[in-house]
Amino acid sequence: MVRQVLFIQGAGAGTHDDWDDKLVASLRRELGEDYAVRYPRMPSEDEPSYPAWKAALTSDFKSLDDGAILVGHSVGGTILLHVLAEQAPPFEPGGLFLLAPPFVGDGGWPTQDMPRIRDFSRRLPAGLPVYLYHGAGDDIVPLAHLSLYAHAIPGAVIRTLDGRDHQLDNDLRAVAGDIRSLP
């Protein structure tokens, strides 16, 4: 049986076609034929709105089976996390993988349209494995955001990737290895 993976892009003009497509290509290559990676285009990627992206995500969730893997890069990861913490999805996710997500709230980035959540661990689906990855050389989202998430999601697996940039050097071997390790 092929396992579903939903990859949510980051924000910025051209991100879907010119940046995060390389992350998706790496993930597809590393996971192989046993995984089907979906990569939907998020609305208004150059000026993301939480309500618009939330609506797109909740629509995409309707087509996912129990055990589907969720992956989000940068702002897409942050929004994905908040949507999951706000309401249970209509399927049981097999894992949540966040790549260089900015932390929203105290110590992180400000936002006007996203809920402020301090303790994600109590609001995420019970038993959901959460993995966070951050490049030590990321010059877009400070590495300190990873520590903020470590406090907000105490059970998360935290991975700092030495020398990697915000795009994790377009190499998702470590992420694919963790995905393959899930039951």
C-alpha positions as CSV (number, residue, x, y, z in Angstrom):
1,M,0.0,0.0,0.0
2,V,1.3,3.5,-0.9
3,R,1.4,5.9,2.0
4,Q,0.2,9.5,1.4
5,V,2.4,12.5,2.1
6,L,1.1,16.0,2.0
7,F,3.8,18.7,1.5
8,I,2.9,22.3,2.3
9,Q,5.0,25.0,0.7
10,G,6.6,28.0,2.3
11,A,5.6,31.6,1.5
12,G,7.0,34.1,-0.9
13,A,6.7,35.0,-4.6
14,G,7.6,32.0,-6.7
15,T,8.1,29.6,-3.7
16,H,6.0,26.8,-5.1
17,D,7.7,26.6,-8.5
18,D,11.1,28.0,-7.9
19,W,12.1,26.9,-4.3
20,D,10.1,24.3,-2.5
21,D,9.7,22.2,-5.6
22,K,13.3,21.2,-5.0
23,L,12.5,20.0,-1.5
24,V,9.6,18.0,-2.8
25,A,11.8,16.4,-5.5
26,S,14.3,15.4,-2.9
27,L,11.6,14.0,-0.6
28,R,10.1,12.0,-3.5
29,R,13.5,10.7,-4.6
30,E,14.4,9.6,-1.0
31,L,11.0,8.1,-0.1
32,G,10.6,6.1,-3.4
33,E,7.6,4.4,-4.8
34,D,6.0,3.4,-1.4
35,Y,5.0,7.0,-0.8
36,A,2.8,9.4,-2.9
37,V,3.8,13.0,-2.2
38,R,1.2,15.6,-3.0
39,Y,2.3,19.2,-3.4
40,P,-0.7,21.6,-3.7
41,R,-0.2,25.2,-4.5
42,M,-1.3,27.5,-1.6
43,P,-3.3,30.6,-2.3
44,S,-1.5,33.9,-2.5
45,E,1.9,32.5,-1.7
46,D,3.5,35.9,-1.9
47,E,1.2,37.3,0.8
48,P,-0.1,34.3,2.8
49,S,-3.2,34.7,4.9
50,Y,-3.9,32.2,7.7
51,P,-7.6,32.0,7.0
52,A,-7.0,31.3,3.3
53,W,-4.3,28.7,3.9
54,K,-6.4,27.1,6.7
55,A,-9.3,26.7,4.2
56,A,-7.0,25.2,1.6
57,L,-5.5,22.8,4.2
58,T,-8.8,21.7,5.6
59,S,-10.0,21.0,2.1
60,D,-6.9,18.9,1.3
61,F,-7.3,17.0,4.6
62,K,-10.6,15.6,3.3
63,S,-8.8,13.4,0.7
64,L,-6.2,12.0,3.2
65,D,-6.4,8.5,4.7
66,D,-5.5,7.6,8.2
67,G,-1.7,7.4,8.5
68,A,-1.0,10.1,6.0
69,I,2.2,12.1,6.7
70,L,2.1,15.9,6.9
71,V,5.2,18.0,6.0
72,G,5.4,21.7,6.1
73,H,8.2,24.1,5.1
74,S,8.7,27.5,6.7
75,V,5.5,29.5,7.0
76,G,3.6,26.5,5.5
77,G,4.8,24.4,8.5
78,T,3.8,27.1,11.0
79,I,0.3,27.4,9.5
80,L,0.0,23.6,9.2
81,L,0.8,23.2,12.9
82,H,-1.7,25.9,14.0
83,V,-4.5,24.4,11.9
84,L,-3.9,21.0,13.5
85,A,-3.8,22.6,17.0
86,E,-7.1,24.4,16.3
87,Q,-9.2,21.5,15.1
88,A,-8.8,17.8,14.7
89,P,-8.4,16.7,11.1
90,P,-10.9,14.2,9.6
91,F,-8.2,11.5,9.5
92,E,-5.5,10.3,11.9
93,P,-2.2,11.7,10.8
94,G,0.8,9.4,10.9
95,G,3.3,12.1,11.6
96,L,4.0,15.8,11.4
97,F,7.3,17.0,10.0
98,L,8.1,20.8,10.2
99,L,11.1,22.2,8.2
100,A,12.4,25.6,9.4
101,P,9.1,26.8,10.7
102,P,9.1,30.3,12.2
103,F,7.6,30.4,15.7
104,V,4.7,32.8,16.1
105,G,4.3,34.4,19.5
106,D,6.5,35.5,22.4
107,G,10.1,35.5,21.3
108,G,9.2,34.7,17.7
109,W,7.5,36.5,14.8
110,P,4.4,38.7,15.3
111,T,1.2,37.9,13.4
112,Q,-2.1,39.5,13.1
113,D,-4.2,36.6,11.7
114,M,-2.9,33.5,13.4
115,P,-3.9,32.2,16.8
116,R,-1.3,32.4,19.6
117,I,-0.8,29.0,21.0
118,R,1.6,28.4,23.8
119,D,1.4,24.6,24.4
120,F,0.8,22.7,21.2
121,S,1.3,19.3,22.9
122,R,-2.1,19.4,24.5
123,R,-3.9,20.6,21.4
124,L,-2.4,18.3,18.7
125,P,-4.0,14.9,17.9
126,A,-3.1,12.5,20.7
127,G,0.0,10.4,20.0
128,L,1.0,12.4,16.9
129,P,4.8,12.1,16.3
130,V,6.2,15.6,15.7
131,Y,9.6,16.2,14.1
132,L,11.2,19.6,13.7
133,Y,14.2,20.3,11.5
134,H,16.2,23.5,11.2
135,G,19.4,24.4,9.3
136,A,22.1,25.8,11.6
137,G,23.0,28.2,8.7
138,D,19.4,29.4,8.2
139,D,19.5,33.2,7.6
140,I,15.8,33.6,7.2
141,V,14.3,32.0,10.4
142,P,16.6,32.3,13.4
143,L,17.7,29.0,14.9
144,A,16.3,30.3,18.2
145,H,12.8,29.5,16.9
146,L,13.7,25.8,17.2
147,S,14.2,26.2,20.9
148,L,10.9,28.0,21.2
149,Y,9.2,25.0,19.5
150,A,11.1,22.6,21.8
151,H,9.4,24.2,24.8
152,A,6.0,24.4,23.1
153,I,6.0,20.8,22.0
154,P,8.1,19.0,24.6
155,G,7.7,15.5,23.0
156,A,8.9,16.6,19.6
157,V,12.0,15.2,18.0
158,I,14.4,18.1,17.3
159,R,17.0,18.0,14.6
160,T,19.5,20.7,13.9
161,L,21.2,20.2,10.6
162,D,24.7,21.6,10.6
163,G,25.6,24.0,7.8
164,R,22.2,23.8,6.2
165,D,20.3,26.9,5.0
166,H,16.6,27.7,5.2
167,Q,16.0,25.3,2.3
168,L,18.0,22.6,4.2
169,D,20.2,22.7,1.1
170,N,17.4,21.0,-0.8
171,D,18.3,17.7,0.8
172,L,15.6,15.9,2.7
173,R,17.4,12.5,3.3
174,A,17.1,13.0,7.1
175,V,13.4,13.8,6.9
176,A,12.8,10.8,4.6
177,G,14.7,8.5,6.9
178,D,12.5,9.6,9.9
179,I,9.3,9.2,7.8
180,R,10.3,5.7,6.8
181,S,11.0,4.9,10.5
182,L,7.3,5.4,11.4
183,P,5.0,2.4,11.9
